[in-house]
Structure formats: C-alpha cells, structure tokens
C-alpha cells in the first residue's frame, strides 16, 4: 500500500502485518459484534455543521477535560496489550499523546507499567482501572498511578465478566510468552495462562470482582 490517506486503511495494514491472534483481538468484538457495529454506525452519523463567511485562518480545537486543557476533543482510549502491535507499545502512544497535546489513558492491562509510561516525559495521563477481587491489588494500582503523576482514574464498570469474544475463543487467545501485564508483576497476576477457549476470559473470570456495585465504587475512591 502506498501513502495512507484514510484512517480505515490502517486497519487493512494491521491485518496484513500483525499475527492473526493479535489482529483479531484488536479488531473484533463480542458474539455477533452488534455493539461494535452500532458504535461505528453512531460515529458515521456525526456530521460537521459548515459555517459560512467566518474567519478560519486560525482554528482552535482546544477544550478541557476534568479541568485539563487539551488541543482537541480527541483522547487516547485505554487499549490493552499494545506491545502485541509494536515493540514500543505504550511508550510510543504516550509520546504521541504528549506531542499532540492530548490525554492518554493507560490500560490496567498494559504491557508497560505506570512508572515506565511516566518515564517517557511530560503529559496528561489517566489510568484505567479494573476492580479486582483482591482490593489490596486495586489500592496498590491507584497509589502507584498517583505517585507516577497520573491525573485521574477511569474506572471500568462494564466488565463483571468478559463478553463472549468468539475470535479470541477460536484463537485460544493468550499473551505471547515475551509479554506480561507489567502493572501486575510481583503480584503473581502478570501472566495469562493458556485455556481451552480464551486465556483472557479465564483471567477475567478468576480475578475481576463480579460483585462490584455503587458501594464498591465508593470504597475504591478512598484508595489514594
């Protein structure tokens, strides 16, 4: 492929270059992928409202999120396992977000730790948090993120169990042996065991707290 002129072309390049298990993890959703398709449809319905006879020689797209000024209303979502796609993984993403003047949200399941990402230089960073059954793990993650200079916690509440990701089941998804969940090294939670279907699904079933409620969220807010 020659020069990339459209964001959708990145997906085709990824399909060609990445191992099938990695590409399917990034590109697919759960079951019949209705939610994934509805998300794409929702974005396709967003239109620009053209303005006429207005000075556009200087355009300012900046806005604020939780009081932090960013260059545009676009942030980087907490995508897990980024080193499956590129050796620099979250390091490169952090540098790109800083250069673009926007916020990076680091996944709990990153292949680089909060400390490693913080070492890439200045930037506004949030930390995405799953609530584990072991609340001591949750408390440690929050405190480490705060110490590393992360500005907010993005609490994930829609994963009491993982959706039935059929592509991951067919591929028997598991992290490559050279990668770990870096935020959990030393906690005996950094590796993902192989399973008969999806290693990720087995990991979530064994570690994530299915009893999480509003009360649990209130308790989690005290971990700082």
N, C-alpha and C positions, 0 to 999 in steps of 0.2 A: 504494500500500500504506500502511496506517495504521501504528500503533505496532508495532515489531518485537518479537516475543515469543519467537522461536526462532532459534538460530544459523543453521539451514538457510535461513531467509528472507533472510539476507544474500546468499546465492548467487543467488537469484532477482532481487534488486535489482541485483546486479552484472551479471547477464545483460541486464537492461533498460537499464542506464546506460552500460556500457563498450562500446567498439568491439569487434566480433566477434573480431578477431585477438587483442586483449588478453584478453578473457574466455576464449577457447579456450585460450590459453597457461596462464592460472591454473587453469582448471578441469579440464583433460584430462591424461591420462597417455599412455603409450606403447602402440602397437599396439592390442590388444583391451582394454586397460586392466584386465587381470586383477589386477595388483598393486594398483592404485588401489582396486578393488572389495574386494579382500581386506583392505586397510588399513581401509576403512570397516567391513567386517564384524567385524574384530578389535576396533575401538573399540565396536561395538554389543554385543559380548559382555561388556564390562566392566560389572559391576554394583556398586552400593553395598551394603554389608552393614549393615543397620539395627541400631542399638544401642537398647536399651530401658531406661528409668529411669536415664538418665545426664544429668548437668547439662550442657546445651548452651547455657546463657546466654552463655558466652564460648567461641568456637570459634577454634582456632589451626591454620591450614593450613600454616604455615611449614615449610620444610625447608632443606637445604643442598645445593648443587651445587659440587663441587670446593672445598669449604670456604666458599663464599659463601652467606650466608643470603638466601633469597627468601621472599616472602609466601605462596606456594602452589606446588604441584608442576606448574606450567604455565609454559613458556618460549615465547619467540617464535622460530620457526624462520627460517633464512636464505632468505627468499623474494627472488628477483631482480627487478629492473626495477620497483620499486614505484611509480615516478612514472608508469608507464603507467596506474595506477589512480587516482592523486590527485596534484595538483601538489606537495604537501609530501612525498609518498613516505616515505622512510626517516626524515626529520626527525620526522614525526608519530608513526611507530612507536617511535622512540627515546624521545620524550617520554611516550608512553603506557606503555611498559615501565617507565620510571622512576617514573611516577605509581602504577603497580600494584605496584611493589616486586619486579619480576622481571627476568629476564635477556633481553636482546635479542641475537640472533646476526645479525650483518651479513653479507650475501652478498658474495662477491668481485665478483659482477656487479651490484652495487648501482648505482642511479642517483644516489647521493650518496656521497662519499668517506668514508674512515675519519675524516679530520680534520673534515669537515663534520658528521658524526654526533656526534663527540666534543664539538663546539661547542654542542650543544643543551643541555648541562648534565650534572649528575651521573647516574650509572647504572652498573650492572654489564653489561658488553658483551663478547661473544665475537666472534671473526672467523672466518667460514667460508672455507676456503682450497682452491682447486683447484691441482694441481701442473702448472704449465706446462712445456713443453719447455725454455724458457729459464729456467734456475734462478736467474739474476740477477733476473728478474721476481719469482719466489717470495720470494727473500731480501728484496727491497725491500718487498714487501707485508707480510711478517712484521714487519720493523723499523718500518715506518710504523704498523702496528696497535699494536705495543708502545709506541711513542712517544706515540700518541694515547690511551693508557690502557686499551686492551682487555686483558682479563684472561686469555684463553685462545684457542687456535686450535682450530677444529673442522675437521679435515682430511677432505675428501671423497675417498673411495677407490672409489666405485662408478660412476665416470663415465669410464672409459678411452675410451669413445665414448658419444655420446648415444643414448638409446633412440629407436626409430622413432616419433616423435610425429606421428601421422597428421594431426591437426588443424593442427599447425604447417606440415606439408608442403602441405596444401590451401590454407592461407592465405599460403603463402610468407613465413613469419614473419620479421620483421626489426624492430629497434628503430625507433620513429618518429624522423624526422630531427632533432627537437629534443632528443633524449635521447642520452646516451653512457654507457659504462661508466666512471664517474667515477674509480674506483681505477686506471684504466689510461691516463688522459690523460697525454700526454707520453711514453708508451711505444709509440706507434703501434698500440695494441691497444684503443683506446677506442671505435672504431666497428665496426659489424657490417655487412658488405657483403650486398647482395641476392644471392640464389641461385635456381637453378631450382626448388629444393624449400624448404628451411628455411635461412635465414641463420644461425640459431643452430647447427644441425647442422654447417654448413660451418665456422663459427667454432671449434667444439669439435674437429672433425677436424683443423683446422690448428694449433691451439695447445696442446691438452691432451696430456700425456705418457702414451701408451698403455703404456709400458714400466714404469710405476710398480710397485714391489714393496716388500716389507718393508725392504729395504736402502735404497731411495729415501726411505722414511718416516724412517728413522734419520738420513739426511743432512739431510732437511728440518727435523728437530728441532734442528739446530745453527744455524739462521738466527735468531739473536737477539743 
